[in-house]
C-alpha cells in the first residue's frame, strides 16, 4: 500500500501538470472502487472547472477546484494516478480519467480496486472535508506533532509502540514500512509498550521518523508491489531499507540475525541486539 512518502511523491509529481488546468471531460469505468464512483456528480461539479490545488493529508490526495468543489482520493493497495497524452490506450484498470484542457489525461488506475474517490460538492465541500479528517491525527511534520504530545498521549497506552505510531488517530500517514525503519534507526523494539518511552525517546523517535520520511520522499518512495509515481517511474528508497523485509539477514549495525514477528496483523522486523525490548 502506498504510504505517506509515495502519496507525497505522486502529489508533487502531478501538481505541475494539473494546477490551473480545466477539466474538460470525465470518463469512469463500470467497476466499483472501495466506494461507488459518483461519475455523474463529478461531471456536474468538476467539469469545465479550473483546478486550484492538489495537496496531501495523511495518505489521501485532496483535489480542489476554483468553484470550491473537490475530491478526496485514496490509492488503496495498488492505486496510482498518472498523466498521459490524450488518445493513448487506456489500461484495463484505469477507473477514472479526467481530460484536461492541455490535451492530457489524469488517470486513476487501481488493479485491486481498494482505492476511493470521495466527491466534495461545492456547496458544502469544506464541511465534508473537515468531517472526513476530524479523527485524523496531526501530520508528522506539523508543529503540533511534538514529543510532548506523543508522550502525553502514550502515557496510558500499553499497546506496542509500532502500533501506536501507525494509528492514524495519533499521527497521520505512518505505515508499516516506515514504522519498521524508524524504530530500527531509533533503536526501539517495535513491541515495546508505547507508555514506556520517555519524552526524550519520543523526541529522538519523532526526529528519526521525519528524517526517514523526508529521505523516502527525496528517493521517490519505495517500489513495493505496484507503486509507481505520477510519471510512471518506481521509487528507490527500498535500496535504503535497513530492517524492513530482511528477516534472517545480518543486521547492518551489529551483524546479529534480524527477526520477524507480527504486531497488529502486520509484519514487524527487529534486531534483538540493537532493539532490546528491555534492559
Buried (B, 14 or more C-beta within 10 A) or exposed (E): BBBBBBBBBBBBBBBEBBEEBBBBBBBBBEEEBBEEBBBEBBBBBBBEBEBBBBEBBBBBBBBBBEBBBBBBBBBBBBBBBBBBEEEEEBEEBBBBBBBBBBEBBBBBBBBBBBBBBBBBBBEEBEEBBEEBBEEBBBBBEEEEBBBEBBBEBBEEBEBBBBBBBBBBEBBBBBBBBBBBBBBBBBBBBBBBBBBBBEBEBBBBBBBBBBEBBBBBBEBBBBBBEBBBBBEEBBBEBBEEBBBBBBBEEEBBBEEEEBBEBEBBEBBBBBBBEBBEBEE
